[in-house]
Amino acid sequence: MEKLIERFIFVSRWIMAPFYIGLVIALLVLLFKFANELFHFVTHATQFDESDTILGILALIDLTFTGSLVVIVIFSGYENFVSKIDAEGHADWPEWMTKVDFSGLKQKLLASIVAISAIALLKAFMNLDRGVDEKQLMWLVIIHVVFVLSGVVLAWTDKLSEKSH
């Protein structure tokens, strides 16, 4: 009976596979949003001042970071929780994709979130002359600082747990 339960639990990890397939679809939606943003940026470039140009580029970078974050979650999550990915025969396969453990995944996720938060904060600073709400700006700074501190605490606790092993 114990073996049967363990086998059932072990096979149940495949329930996560549709989640990762869903994230691939979400990545396609993000690509569509990126293409729309890029099209708008390029077709209106002559009307933009320096600040608008920088904001347009930051929007594209923000979407790129988000896409990268989704890719990290897809590959690392699948590799860590569902099944090993066979990278043999793929000469251009990024080495990190099959080497990110759960701790590394958490750190990469939080680093990406910090970068996305920093871009949102930079966008708000770039819009100061356009009447950005000071209360909203304050909350953006507070949230960004919380993300940064969370990253530091996460890295510190991971380092402590490595020492205890």
Secondary structure, 3 states (H helix, E strand, C coil): CHHHHHHHHHHHHHHHHHHHHHHHHHHHHHHHHHHHHHHHHHHCHHHCCHHHHHHHHHHHHHHHHHHHHHHHHHHHHHHHHCCCCCCCCCCCCCHHHHCCCHHHHHHHHHHHHHHHHHHHHHHHHHCHHHCCCHHHHHHHHHHHHHHHHHHHHHHHHHHHHHHHC
